[in-house]
């Protein structure tokens, strides 16, 4: 990319048809440049401070490459007008279509627009593409999904994700309570602030009211109609991120030019990736946009359909900076080269596996009240110590496991493993947690991937069916998509449990799940044969340093602590993420954020499960300062969830707002 300066417009208003104004920051190519294609990132995280450093790392480079890079705060966030009533609301998507049309009409834009985004911005990039705005010519979606129910942070496999649902809702509660900047919005900033705190809904209440895959979740799930998307898509993910499977599904489902890239990364942009290796992601994005926004033959379509990092064994925790492995590729996806290999888990074929090594099999009774899962880390990981999983040996010892003999040769997998089991339960509600682990010769066990299945969702997520106690069912548990190289001498392990705290909310009542030996019981692995072409792949560049900007970010603190009281049987998992302090040296604005999540459960009592989240957001400039503290609790008995949320806001030393809400929401098999 050329080394040319860009022009920064720190604040720009984008007017909408209903009179609402959205706040934007724009990086334009060097003075004197012709009108250029625009690249839009459209998210709710405050352009002025919360994402300012990341925005500069991304968009300044796009401007350097000759694009008009635009970062817009959603309606109801940052300095934008209005309220943000939910994730991916129809209003948000309609606004996005208007923004794209407005950008295309600006004198500095040549009429062509691309969208890029990670997480929220990756979601709505696909969702807006499905609405087909005329000027939208290409999308880069990072760490996002095509299915809001089955593949997000609320539910997975029909189970409620305890480690994410309330923490994410609590984060958004705090984000939505932050004030706009008086220097931007003017004297009515305080009135706007108070209105946001009073009138923005508590998101978790709505999420809990929709415990099955209904119209609420189908909205914004582009898998409902892949054909609606007509813009070419570059889909990007990381194996440490739970959204990685969406990359494979988009490759399979879209009928437009599409390429997939999955690295060893967590929930981060690839140029800032943890764990590494990070790549020069800007070059890959510019390559994509040059092809479809400028009409240049950039070589983007010469790339294989799917490029992924093939991870290798590493002691858990030793690979926080760099994950061992190598880049591999498949020319098409689904790839005809991938072989589904079955490892039998029970029945008359127990001890055999089609084309592979044998697995031991034995019947088992799984107690849903056992404390299993504290080594599992978070479902959504950002590459820091707070969310990373640990050695699996302890959880393996409390689970029912099937383990191969040592492998004679390496076995590499790429795709979605599945586990089929014959199960029964002594109650109407139960769930399974299934983990796929790599066991080293010294016995240490590393998590490769995992999956949950609420057994009332065994036939689908739209119409859950209670279990008939004592009746045996054949069920299949899909695991999160993965790639992994099992080395010679290592063993492959499947670990099964009926509990997995704090990732999965406990079943409504204590229940025993029985695994029955059966001919159908098997682990199915997507085995990828070696390819000499992998060594010939175009290498990725190393990330470029951030371009200079008057921004300062102090280091933060992250950590995870597990405490167990042997007398009471209570286990507490505490996560702390302090992002440090951000300062905009150009105008003196500053911001800090701190979060603490605590998950407690007493073995033997599923109704003791409690999630507590506290968020502190504060900032200011000169003599003006503000502080928002939110406290959220979630608990449940056999019949209902109870959630409480408190917001307390200060301007300087004066408390200006305080509110507590409580909702009791019936459980429906979750």
N, C-alpha and C positions, 0 to 999 in steps of 0.2 A: 504494500500500500504506500502511496506517496507520502512524503513527510512534508505536509503543508499545514499551516495554521488554520483554525476555524474561528467562526464568530459565534459567541455564546449570547443568546437572548435569555437572561435569567428568568424572566417571567413574561408570559404571553397569555392573553385571554382568548379562548375559543368559544364563540357564541353558539348556542343551540336554538332550535326553533321555538322552544317554549320559554325562552328568556334566560334560561340557566347558563352560567358561564363555567367552563372548565379551565383549570389552571394548567399551563404547560411550560416546559423549559425546552429550548430549541438550540441545537448545535448546527450552524450552517457551514457549508464549505467556505473556503477562503474567499475574501472579497473579490468581486469581479467574475466569479464563477457563473456559468450558465445555470438556468433552472435545473434542479436535480431531483431524482426520485427521493421520496420521503420514507423513512423507516420509523415506525411508530411502536412505542412500548406504552401500554395502557393499563395502569395498576393503581391500587389504593394506598400506597405506602409513603406518601409525602415526598415530593421531589425536592423540597427545600432542605431537608435534613436526613430523614430516615434512610433514604436510598441514594443520597447525593454522591457519596464516594463511589458506590457501585455504578451509578448512572454515568459518572464521568469516565470510569474505566471502560464502559461499553460504548457510549454514544460519541464521545470525543473522537474515538478511532473511526467510527463510521463517517463522521464529518470529514476527517482527514482523507478518507477514501472517496470523497466526493458526493456523499449522501447528506440530505437534510435529516438529521436525527431528532426525533420529537418524543419527549417523555411527558405523558399526560396523567394527572391525578383524576381518578374516577369521580363522578358526582358523589358528593357527601364525604369526600376525603381530602386531606391536605387543605389547599386554599380554594378548592372548587366549591361551588354553591351546592345546596341541597342536602339530601339524606341518602345514605347507602343502606337500603332496606334488607339486603341479603347478598350472598355470593351469586354472581352471574345472573342477576335478575334481568328480566326482559328489558327494563329501562336501561340498564348498563349496556346491553348489547345494541339496543337502538341508538343510544348515545354514540357508541363506537362507530356505527355506520355513518352517523352525521359527522363525526370527527374526520373520518377518512375522506368523505366528500369535501369537507372544508379544506383539508390539507391539499387535496388535488387541485383546488382552485387558487391556491396562493401563488403569488408571482415568483417565489423562489422554488416552487415545486413544478416538475415537468408533467404532472398528472398521474404519475405512477406511484403507488404506495405499497410498502411491504410491512408486515407486522412481525415483531419479535417479542418473546416474553418467556420468563421462567415461572413455573408454578401458576399463580393467578393469571399472569399475562400470557402464559402458554395455553391455559384453558380458554381464555376468551379470544385468543387469536384464532383457534379452531372454530369456536362458536360463532364468531363474527364472519369468518370465511364461509360458514354454512349459510349465512344470509346473503352472500354474493354481492357485496358492494362493488360497483363497477370498477373503481380505481384500485382495488386490492388485487395485486398481481402475484404475491408470493407470501408464504408464512414460514417462520422459523419458530417451532414450539419446543420448549425445553422443560423437562420434568413436569409433564402435564398428563392428562388422561382423556380418553374418549368416553368414559363411563363413570358418571358422578356417584353412582351408588356402589358398584362393585369394586371400584378402584380409586378411592379417595381416602380421606382421613377420618371419615365418619363410621363406615361399616366396611367389613371385608368378609366375604363368605357368609354374609348374613349375621356375623358377630359384630358387636359394638366395640370399636377400637378405643379402649379406655385410656391408653397412653396419649391419644391425640384429640379425641372429640372435645372434651371440655378444655384442655389446654389451648387448642386452636380457637375455640369460641371465646375463651378468656382473653387471648391475645387480641382478637378483633374487637372485643368489648372495650379494651383499653385504647386500641388504635382509633376507634370511632369517637372516643371521648377527648381526643387531643384538639386543641384550638387551632383555628387558622391563624395566619400571621397578620397582625394589625398593619404592618408596613405594606402588605399587599392588598388586603381586603378592606381596610379602612376602619372607621369608627364603630361599625356595627359588628365587629369581630366577636365581642362578648355575647351579644344576643344570639349570634349564629352558634357559638360554642354551647351555650345553655340549651338551645333547641336541639342540637345534635345529641347531647347527653340525655335529654328528656324523651326524644321521639325516635331515636334509632333502636330497633328491636334487639332483644337478646337472642342471638342466632341459635344458640344451642337448643332453645325451647322448640323452635320449628324443626330442627334436625331430628329431635327425639320424637316428634309427632309423626314422623315418616320412617318407620322401622323396616319397611319392605320397599322393594323397587317399584314405586308408583309414579304418577305423572310428575310429581315434584322433582324426582331425581332424573326422570327421562328428559326434562327440560335441560338443555345445555349438554346433554350426552350425545356427541356427534355420531356415536355408533348406531344410534337410531336410524340414521340415514347418511351413510358415508357419501353417497352420491351427491348430496347437497354441496359438498366442498369441491370447488372447481379451480381453486388456486393451488399451485404446486407447494408441497410441504416438505421441509427438512425437519425431521423429528429426532430429538436428541434426549438422551437419558443417561442414567448412571446405575450400575448394579447395586450400589448402596442406597438407592432411592426406590421407594415402592412403586413409583409410576413407570418403571422401566418397561414393563410388559406392554404399555400403550404403544411404544415404538414399533413393536412387532405387529400389533393389531392394525396400526395405521398403514404399515407396509402391505398388509394383506387386504385391508378393506378399501383403501382409497383407489380411485380410478383416475388419478392425475399423476404427473411426475412427482415421485416421492423417494426420498432417501432416508436411511436410518443410521444413527450413530449412538452407540452406547459405550461409555467409558467406565472406569472403575470408581466413578465419582458418587458423592452423596448429592444432596439437594442443593446444588450450586451450579453456577455457570462454569463451563469447561475451562475458561481461562483463569478462573479463581479456584480450581477444583481441589477438593480434599476428599479422600486421598488422591494423590496424583498417580500417574503423570498428567499434569495439566497440558493443554495444547493451545496453539494460537487460534482460538475460536473465532476471532474477528476475521481472519483470513478465510475460514470456512463459510462464514455468514456472507461476507462480501462476494465470495465465489458464487454462492446461491443467488444472491440478489443481482449480481452482474448478469447472470444468465436470464433471469425472468423479469427484472425491472428495467434493465438497460438493453436487453436483447443481444448480449454478447455471447459468443461461444466460450464460456469460461472453463469448460471441462467438467462442470458439475454433473452433467448427465453421463459422463464417462466413468464416474465412480461406481463401484458395486452397490447393489441395493442396500446392503447392510454391512457396516463395519463395527466391530465390537472389540473390547478388551477381553482377552481370555485370561482370567485370574488364575494364579497358582497358589499353592499352600503358603500360608504365613501364620505364625503364631498370633492369635488374637491380641490386638493392641500394638503389635510391632509394625503394622502397616498403616498407621494413621497418616503418615506423610506420603508414602508411595506404596502402591500395591504391586507385588511382583506379578509378571505376566507378559503378554505380547498382544499386538494387534492382529486380528484375523478378519476375514470377510467372506460373505456369501453373495454370489452374483444375483440371486433372486431370493425372494422370501414370500411364502414358505419355501425352504430349500429342499430340492429332491435329494440332496446329499445327507440330510439328517435322518438317522434311523431310530425308530422308537424301540428301545430295548426293554424287555420286561424282566423284572426280578421277582420271582414268586415269594409270597409272604405266608402262605398257609394252604390248607387242604391237602389233597393227595399229592400235589406237586410241591409240597413244602420241602425246602432244601434244594430246589433246583431253580434255575433261571435261564430263560431262553437266551442263548448266546452269551452268557455272562457267568459271573461267579455266584455261588449259592448264598442265600440268606437264611439265617436261622429263623424258625417260626415256633411260637408257643402261644397258647391262649392267654388272655390277660383280662383283668378287671381294673378299670381306671376310675379313680375316685375324683370327682369334680371339685372336692374341697381341699385337695393337696396344694401346697405352695410350690408351684412350678412356674418358672419364667423370668426370674429376676436377672438372669444372665442374658436376656433377650434384647436389651437395649430398647430403643424407641422404634416405632413403626416408621416414622419419618425422621431421617437422620440428616444432619447438616455437616458431618465430618468432624464434629467436636467430641470432647470426652463425655459430654452429658448424655448423648444418645447412642454411643457405640455399644455393640454387643460384646460380651466377654466370653471366656472359655465355656464350653457347653457341657463339660463333664458332670457338673453338679446337677443340672437339669436332666441330663441323660439318665443319671442314676435314679431319678424319681419318676421317669417315664418308662413306657414299654418300648423296647428298642429291637430292631432287626439290623444285623451287621454282617457284611460280607467277610469272607476270608481276605487276606491281603491280596491286592491286585498283582497279577503277573506283569501287566503292562499298563501304560497310562490310559485313562479314559476321559475324554473331553465331552462336555455337554453344552448345548446351546439351545435354549427354548424354554418351554414350560413343562417341568416334571409334574407328574400326577401320581397319587397314591389311591388305590382302590382297596377298600376294607369291607368286611362283613361285620356289622355292629348291631348290638341291641342295647337298650337302656331300661332302667327300672322306673323311669318317669317320662313325662310327655315332652320335656325340653332338655337338650344337652348339646354340647359342642365338642369338636375335636380340634386340637392343635397338632400339626404335623410338621416336623423339621427334617431337613436333609442335611447331614453333617459329613464332613471329611475328617476321618480319624487317622492320625499319624501313627507311625510305628511305636512311639512312646506312649500311646494311649490318649494323647490330648485330642480334643474334639473341637472342630471349628464349624460354625454355622455357614452353610452354603445358601440355603433359601428355606422358606417356610410358607405355611398357609393355614387358614382357619376355615372351619365349616360349622355353621349352626345347623344341627341335624334337622331342625324343622324346615330348613331351606334345601334339603337334599334333592328336591325335584325342581328347584328354581327359586328365584328371589321375589317373585311377584305375589305368589299365593302360598305362604308358609303352611305346612301341615304338621300338626302335633304328632309326636311319636306314639305308637301303640306299645305300652310297656311290655317287655318280654319278646316282642317281635323282632326278628333279624332283618336287617336291610343291607343291601349292597350299595355303598356310597363311594363317590370319587371326590377326592380333595385336590383341586388344582393348587400348585405352589406358585409363588411369585416367579416370574421369568428370571432366568439366570444364565450365566456362562461360568464354567469352572473346569479346571484340569485336575483330575485325581491322579496323583503320581503313583508309579509302581511301589508296592509295599504298603500303600495306604489302604484303608477300608472305607466302604460307603455305609453310612448308617441312616436308618429311618427311625425317628423317635416320635412316639405318639402319646398324647396326654389329653385329659378331659378338662384341663385348666391351663391358663397361660397368663398369669398376672405379672405386671400390670398392663400387658398389651391388650388382652381380651377381658371384657367385663364378665364376671362369673355368671353361670347359668342361674335362672331364677330360683331354683331349689337344689339342695344337695342331690346328686344323682350318681349312680354307678353305670359306666358304659363298659360293655363287654365286647372284646374283640374275639371273633370266632374264626378259627382256621377254615379257609375256604379256597377252592381252586381259583376263584376270581381275584383273591387278594394279591396285589402286586404293586411294586414300584415301577413306573414307566419313565424311563429317562430318554431325553432327546440327544442321542450320541452323535457327535460330529467327527467324521474322519479327518485326519490330518490332510493338509493341502500345501503343496510346494509353492502355490501362488501367494500364500501369506507372506512369504519373505520378499515378494516383489511389490508389495503395496506402497503407494505414494506415502512418504513419511509426513507426519504432522509437524508443523513448526512449533517452536517453544513460545510461550506467551510473551507478548510485548509488555514493557513496563507501562504503567499508567501515565498518561500525559499530565503535565503539571497543572495543578488547580489549587486555589486558595482554600484547601480543605485539610482538616487535621482530625484524625481518629485515634484516640488513645486505646491501648489494649484493654480487652475485657477479661472476664473470668468465667470459665465453665467448669462444671463438675457433676459427678453422679455419686450418690452415697446410698448404700444398702445397709439397713440396720434390722437385726432380728432379736426379738425378746423371747428367749427360750421358755420363760415362765408362762407368759400369756399366749405364746404362739403367734404374736403379731409381727409382721414384717412391714417395714416402711422403706420406700424407695424415694429419694429426694433428688430432683434435678435443679440445678442453678445455672442460669445463663445471664451474665452481666455483659452487655455489649460495649461497655466503656463509654467515653464521652466523645461526641462529635462536635466540632466547631467549624463554622464557616468564617474563615478569616476575613472575607470580603466585607461582611457586615456585622460580625460579632455574635451571630446567633449560635446557640448551643443546645444540645439535647443529650439526655441520658435515658437508658432503658434497662430495666432489671426484671427478671422473672424467676419465680420459684414454683415448682410443681412437686406435690407430695402425694404419693400413692400408698395407702395403707390397707392391709387385709389381715384378718386373723384366720389361721388355718382352721378348717372345720366349720366356718361360718361365712357363707357367701354374702350375707346381708351386712357384714361388717365392711365391705368394700367402700372406700371413700377416696375421692380425688379432690384435692385442694389446690387451687391456683391463685397466686398473687402476682400482679403486674404493677410496676411503678414506671410511669412515663413522666419526664420533667424536661423543661427547657426554658428558653427565654433569650433576652437580649438586653444588655445594659441593666436598667433598673426594673425592667419588666420580667417577671418569671411566672411560671405555671407548673402545677404538679397534679397528676392524676394517679390514683391508686384504685385498682379493682381487686376484689376478692370473690372467688367463685368456688362453690362446693357442689359436689354431685354424689349422691348415694342412692340406694335402692333397697326395697324389700322384694318379696316374691311378686307383688302386684304392680308396683309403680316405681318410677324414677322420681327423685326429688332434686331439683337444682335451685340454688340460691345465688344471686349475683348482686354485689354491692359496688357502686361507683362513688368515690369521694374526690372532689376536685378543689384545688386551692389556686387562687391568684395571689402571688406573694404569700403573706402569712394568713390571708383571709380565706376561710372556707366558703366557697360560692355554690357548691352543689353537693347533695348527698342523696342517694337513693338505694333501696334494697328491694329486689323482686324475688318472688318464689313461685315455682311452678311444680305441680305434681302431675306426672304424665304416665298413663298406664303402660305397662310392659305387654308386648305382644310376641312372646316367644323369644325375646332378646335378653 
